[in-house]
Amino acid sequence: MSEIRVGTCSWMDRSLVASGWYPKNARNAEDKLKFYSQHFNTVEVNSSFYSIPKEKSLYAWTLRTPPNFLFNIKAFGLFTFHAIASRALPPEVFGRNNANQASKGKVKLFDLERTARTLLWDLFYSRIYVLQSMGRLGYLLFQFPPWFRYEEKTLEYIRFLGRKSRPFKVAVEIRHRSWLEKGNKDLFLGMLEDENIAYVAVDEPKLVWTVPFEWPITASWGTILRLHGRNNEGWMKKGASVSERFAYRYNEVELRALVAEVAKRVEQVPVVFAMFNNCFRDFAVKNALQMKRYLGMEIEDALQIEQEGLPLD
């Protein structure tokens, strides 16, 4: 039977913590996760982009959430060609790295020796497999940077990641329009279908360089919508901070239109994930609760929603 899972792309975002959404007795990350899981049955782990999670953290997450709660892991940034703080490298990898890298503030994937890259992947895979083995892994997200263009070699790299990540459910978010241009789009989506990789649909500002809203189904296991908000001004501002870019709260009309898009795909795949990434203060959690309401999903904290000024019908 098909299901819809609605959640947010972080539970420990600084501005969310400062917003007052969490009760005062939720003093640490574990308490906050426990509270969050009372209202949502999935979350995207953003911290895994910056550093590989520790094994003890993974077990702690599962202990503080219900058995059906799923964690969606954002892949370590080096695997998607982002620069990562060198201090975030696991000790096993940092120690094998070239000596001149130790003094660098940031490191990229091919700054590492091949043996170090292999070890890094093995560590990441083994940690994520902890969640997979317990049935607590939703999807593994590879989010590529805006400059990652469509080319034969980049297409093959995504195929390589999909195969290397099995048996995880893999999802890919591209952020350059070239992937959806005529001639490229069919090859790209065809490859995703062949490898059973989910194309991530994105809702974001409609600008010259952003990816248009398209939501093809490419994986038999499920599909994903990530909602980044529609803060055109923030996205166009040069040097804008993360909070400036994602400071956007969807209104009722916008949300109901998105709910209709979600509903169209429910019967096509076993699970639809709708993940709010407008992580500025409590905007994401409020919009996620609001979407659950419009989808007719059970909301235990209706009184809280009403107090926050969200419509209940």
C-alpha positions as CSV (number, residue, x, y, z in Angstrom):
1,M,0.0,0.0,0.0
2,S,1.3,3.4,-0.9
3,E,2.3,5.9,1.8
4,I,3.2,9.5,2.1
5,R,6.0,10.6,4.5
6,V,6.3,14.3,5.3
7,G,9.2,15.7,7.2
8,T,11.9,18.3,7.2
9,C,15.6,18.4,6.2
10,S,16.9,18.9,9.7
11,W,15.8,18.7,13.2
12,M,18.8,20.6,14.7
13,D,18.9,23.7,12.5
14,R,20.1,26.5,14.8
15,S,17.3,28.9,13.8
16,L,14.7,26.1,14.5
17,V,16.2,25.5,17.9
18,A,16.1,29.2,18.6
19,S,12.5,29.6,17.4
20,G,10.9,28.1,20.5
21,W,9.2,25.2,18.6
22,Y,10.9,22.7,20.9
23,P,9.7,22.5,24.5
24,K,12.1,23.8,27.2
25,N,12.6,20.3,28.5
26,A,14.0,19.2,25.2
27,R,17.5,20.2,26.2
28,N,19.8,18.3,23.8
29,A,19.7,16.8,20.3
30,E,18.4,13.5,21.5
31,D,15.5,15.1,23.3
32,K,14.7,17.2,20.3
33,L,14.7,14.2,18.0
34,K,12.3,12.4,20.3
35,F,10.0,15.4,20.3
36,Y,10.3,15.8,16.5
37,S,9.4,12.1,16.0
38,Q,6.1,12.6,17.8
39,H,5.0,14.8,14.9
40,F,6.8,13.3,11.9
41,N,7.8,9.8,10.8
42,T,10.9,10.8,8.8
43,V,13.7,13.4,8.7
44,E,16.6,14.2,6.5
45,V,20.0,14.1,8.2
46,N,21.9,17.2,7.0
47,S,24.9,16.8,9.3
48,S,26.1,13.8,7.3
49,F,26.9,16.2,4.4
50,Y,29.6,17.8,6.6
51,S,31.0,14.7,8.4
52,I,30.4,11.0,8.4
53,P,28.1,10.1,11.3
54,K,29.5,8.2,14.2
55,E,28.2,4.7,14.8
56,K,27.0,5.5,18.3
57,S,25.0,8.4,17.0
58,L,23.2,6.2,14.6
59,Y,22.2,3.8,17.3
60,A,21.2,6.7,19.6
61,W,18.9,8.1,16.8
62,T,17.1,4.8,16.5
63,L,16.6,4.4,20.2
64,R,14.9,7.8,20.5
65,T,12.5,7.3,17.6
66,P,9.6,4.9,16.9
67,P,10.3,1.7,15.0
68,N,8.7,3.0,11.8
69,F,10.7,6.2,11.8
70,L,13.0,6.6,8.7
71,F,16.2,8.6,8.5
72,N,17.2,10.0,5.1
73,I,20.9,10.5,4.7
74,K,22.4,13.4,2.8
75,A,25.7,12.0,1.3
76,F,29.0,13.2,2.6
77,G,29.9,16.3,0.6
78,L,33.1,15.0,-0.9
79,F,31.2,12.4,-2.9
80,T,29.3,15.2,-4.7
81,F,32.4,17.3,-5.3
82,H,31.8,19.8,-2.6
83,A,34.7,21.1,-0.5
84,I,34.7,19.9,3.1
85,A,36.5,21.1,6.2
86,S,39.7,19.0,6.4
87,R,39.1,18.6,10.2
88,A,35.9,16.8,9.4
89,L,37.7,13.9,7.8
90,P,37.6,10.7,9.9
91,P,40.9,10.1,11.7
92,E,41.5,7.0,9.7
93,V,41.4,9.0,6.5
94,F,43.1,12.1,7.7
95,G,46.1,10.1,8.9
96,R,46.5,8.6,5.5
97,N,46.2,11.8,3.6
98,N,49.0,13.7,2.0
99,A,51.0,15.6,4.6
100,N,50.4,19.0,2.9
101,Q,46.6,18.5,3.2
102,A,46.7,18.6,7.0
103,S,47.2,22.4,7.0
104,K,44.4,23.1,4.5
105,G,41.2,24.6,5.7
106,K,39.1,22.6,3.2
107,V,39.7,19.6,1.1
108,K,38.1,18.2,-2.1
109,L,37.7,14.5,-3.1
110,F,40.6,14.4,-5.5
111,D,42.9,16.1,-3.0
112,L,42.9,12.7,-1.3
113,E,45.0,9.7,-2.4
114,R,43.1,6.9,-4.0
115,T,43.5,4.6,-1.0
116,A,42.2,7.4,1.3
117,R,39.2,7.9,-1.0
118,T,38.4,4.1,-0.9
119,L,38.7,4.0,2.9
120,L,36.5,7.1,3.1
121,W,33.7,5.4,1.1
122,D,34.0,2.2,3.1
123,L,33.6,4.1,6.3
124,F,30.6,6.0,5.1
125,Y,29.0,2.9,3.6
126,S,29.5,0.9,6.8
127,R,27.9,3.6,8.9
128,I,24.9,4.1,6.7
129,Y,24.5,0.3,6.6
130,V,23.7,0.4,10.3
131,L,20.5,2.1,9.5
132,Q,19.8,-0.1,6.5
133,S,20.2,-3.3,8.5
134,M,17.7,-2.0,11.1
135,G,15.1,-1.0,8.4
136,R,15.5,2.6,9.4
137,L,17.0,4.1,6.3
138,G,14.7,5.9,3.9
139,Y,16.9,7.1,1.1
140,L,20.5,8.2,0.4
141,L,20.6,11.6,-1.2
142,F,23.3,12.8,-3.5
143,Q,22.9,16.6,-4.0
144,F,25.2,17.9,-6.6
145,P,26.4,21.6,-6.7
146,P,25.0,24.1,-9.2
147,W,28.1,23.9,-11.4
148,F,27.8,20.1,-11.9
149,R,26.8,20.1,-15.5
150,Y,25.5,17.3,-17.8
151,E,28.4,15.5,-19.5
152,E,29.0,11.9,-20.4
153,K,31.5,11.6,-17.5
154,T,29.2,13.2,-15.0
155,L,26.3,11.0,-16.1
156,E,28.5,7.9,-15.6
157,Y,29.6,9.2,-12.2
158,I,26.0,9.2,-11.0
159,R,25.6,5.7,-12.5
160,F,28.7,4.6,-10.6
161,L,27.4,6.1,-7.3
162,G,24.1,4.3,-7.8
163,R,25.7,0.9,-8.3
164,K,28.2,1.5,-5.5
165,S,25.5,2.4,-3.0
166,R,23.4,-0.8,-3.4
167,P,21.3,-2.0,-1.6
168,F,20.5,1.6,-0.4
169,K,17.7,3.5,-2.0
170,V,19.5,6.2,-3.9
171,A,18.1,9.6,-4.9
172,V,19.8,12.4,-6.9
173,E,19.2,16.1,-6.9
174,I,20.7,18.0,-9.8
175,R,21.0,21.8,-9.7
176,H,22.0,22.8,-13.2
177,R,19.5,23.2,-16.0
178,S,21.7,21.3,-18.5
179,W,20.5,18.0,-17.1
180,L,17.0,18.7,-18.3
181,E,17.8,20.3,-21.7
182,K,16.6,18.6,-24.9
183,G,18.9,15.7,-25.8
184,N,20.2,15.3,-22.3
185,K,17.0,14.8,-20.4
186,D,16.0,11.5,-21.9
187,L,19.5,10.0,-21.4
188,F,19.7,11.2,-17.9
189,L,16.2,10.0,-16.8
190,G,16.7,6.8,-18.7
191,M,19.9,6.1,-16.8
192,L,18.1,6.8,-13.5
193,E,15.4,4.3,-14.4
194,D,17.9,1.7,-15.4
195,E,19.7,2.0,-12.1
196,N,16.5,2.5,-10.0
197,I,17.7,5.9,-8.8
198,A,15.0,8.4,-7.8
199,Y,15.0,11.8,-9.4
200,V,14.4,14.4,-6.8
201,A,11.8,17.0,-7.7
202,V,12.6,20.4,-6.3
203,D,10.4,23.4,-5.5
204,E,12.5,26.5,-5.5
205,P,12.6,30.0,-6.9
206,K,12.1,30.1,-10.7
207,L,15.2,31.9,-11.8
208,V,17.4,31.7,-14.9
209,W,19.9,29.3,-13.4
210,T,17.5,27.2,-11.2
211,V,16.1,23.8,-12.2
212,P,12.4,24.0,-13.4
213,F,9.8,22.0,-11.5
214,E,9.5,18.6,-13.0
215,W,8.6,15.4,-11.2
216,P,9.2,12.3,-13.2
217,I,9.1,8.9,-11.5
218,T,12.4,7.0,-12.1
219,A,12.6,4.5,-9.2
220,S,10.3,1.7,-8.5
221,W,10.8,2.0,-4.7
222,G,9.6,5.6,-4.3
223,T,9.9,9.3,-5.2
224,I,11.0,12.5,-3.4
225,L,9.9,16.2,-3.4
226,R,12.3,18.6,-1.7
227,L,10.9,22.0,-0.9
228,H,13.4,24.8,-0.8
229,G,11.0,27.8,-0.6
230,R,10.5,30.5,-3.1
231,N,12.6,33.3,-1.8
232,N,13.6,34.9,-5.1
233,E,15.2,37.9,-3.5
234,G,17.3,35.8,-1.1
235,W,18.5,33.5,-3.9
236,M,19.4,36.4,-6.2
237,K,21.3,38.3,-3.5
238,K,25.1,37.9,-4.0
239,G,26.7,36.3,-0.9
240,A,23.4,35.6,0.8
241,S,23.5,33.5,3.9
242,V,21.8,30.2,4.1
243,S,19.1,31.7,6.3
244,E,18.5,34.5,3.8
245,R,18.0,32.0,1.0
246,F,15.6,29.7,2.8
247,A,13.6,32.2,4.8
248,Y,10.3,31.4,3.1
249,R,7.1,30.1,4.5
250,Y,4.6,28.6,2.0
251,N,1.1,30.0,2.0
252,E,-2.1,27.9,1.9
253,V,-2.6,28.3,-1.9
254,E,1.0,27.2,-2.6
255,L,0.8,24.3,-0.3
256,R,-2.5,23.0,-1.6
257,A,-1.1,23.0,-5.1
258,L,1.9,21.0,-3.9
259,V,-0.4,18.6,-2.1
260,A,-2.1,18.0,-5.4
261,E,1.3,17.1,-7.0
262,V,2.0,14.7,-4.1
263,A,-1.4,13.1,-4.5
264,K,-0.9,12.4,-8.2
265,R,2.1,10.2,-7.4
266,V,0.8,8.2,-4.5
267,E,-0.5,5.4,-6.6
268,Q,2.6,5.2,-8.8
269,V,5.1,4.2,-6.2
270,P,5.2,2.6,-2.7
271,V,6.2,5.8,-0.9
272,V,6.3,9.5,-1.6
273,F,8.6,11.7,0.5
274,A,7.8,15.4,0.9
275,M,10.7,17.0,2.6
276,F,10.7,20.7,3.6
277,N,14.1,22.4,3.3
278,N,12.9,26.0,4.0
279,C,14.8,25.6,7.3
280,F,14.5,29.1,8.7
281,R,13.2,29.3,12.3
282,D,10.1,27.1,12.4
283,F,8.9,27.6,8.8
284,A,9.8,24.1,7.7
285,V,8.1,22.3,10.6
286,K,5.0,24.5,10.4
287,N,4.6,24.0,6.7
288,A,5.2,20.3,7.1
289,L,2.5,20.0,9.7
290,Q,0.2,22.1,7.5
291,M,0.8,19.8,4.5
292,K,0.0,16.8,6.7
293,R,-3.3,18.4,7.5
294,Y,-4.2,19.1,3.9
295,L,-3.3,15.4,3.0
296,G,-5.7,14.2,5.6
297,M,-2.9,12.7,7.7
298,E,-3.3,12.3,11.4
299,I,-2.0,15.2,13.5
300,E,-1.7,14.7,17.2
301,D,-0.9,18.3,18.0
302,A,-3.9,20.0,16.4
303,L,-4.1,22.4,19.3
304,Q,-0.5,23.4,18.8
305,I,-1.1,24.1,15.1
306,E,-4.1,26.2,15.9
307,Q,-2.1,28.2,18.4
308,E,0.5,28.8,15.8
309,G,-2.0,30.3,13.5
310,L,-2.1,27.5,10.9
311,P,-5.5,26.7,9.2
312,L,-7.1,23.4,10.4
313,D,-9.2,22.9,7.3
